[in-house]
Amino acid sequence: MKHLLYFILVLALAAIIQLFLPWWSMPLLAIILAYILKVKPAAAFLGGFLAAIFLWGGYAFYLNMANESIMANRIGQLFGGLGGNTMVIIAAVFGGLFTGLAGLVGSQCRYL
């Protein structure tokens, strides 16, 4: 139950604070919540990873659809001809890794 609460809090609070703060506010939030809620390391990584996948991936998908994949396709061309949808997936995975590792750090700080 605590793990689901961690996932929901990271997702909901990050959606709010990223309106005002830079991209690294979501991993910072994951560190703080994992430490406060005493989430186990594997659950902290997985919860942060999935929350970022849903939030950043969903927002990247929304922006990609809003501009008809023009920007993502152009950036994909810089990376060797990747498509727009592939760039959305890459953005979601990188956000997931950053936030998941941050949640893991917050959980491990509890053991220090």
Buried (B, 14 or more C-beta within 10 A) or exposed (E): EEBEEBBEBBBEBBBEBBEEEEEEBBBBBBBBBBBEBEBBBEBBBBBBBBBBBBBBBBBBBEBBEEEEBEBBBEBBEEEEEBEBBBBBBBBBBEBBBBBBBBBBBBBBEBEE
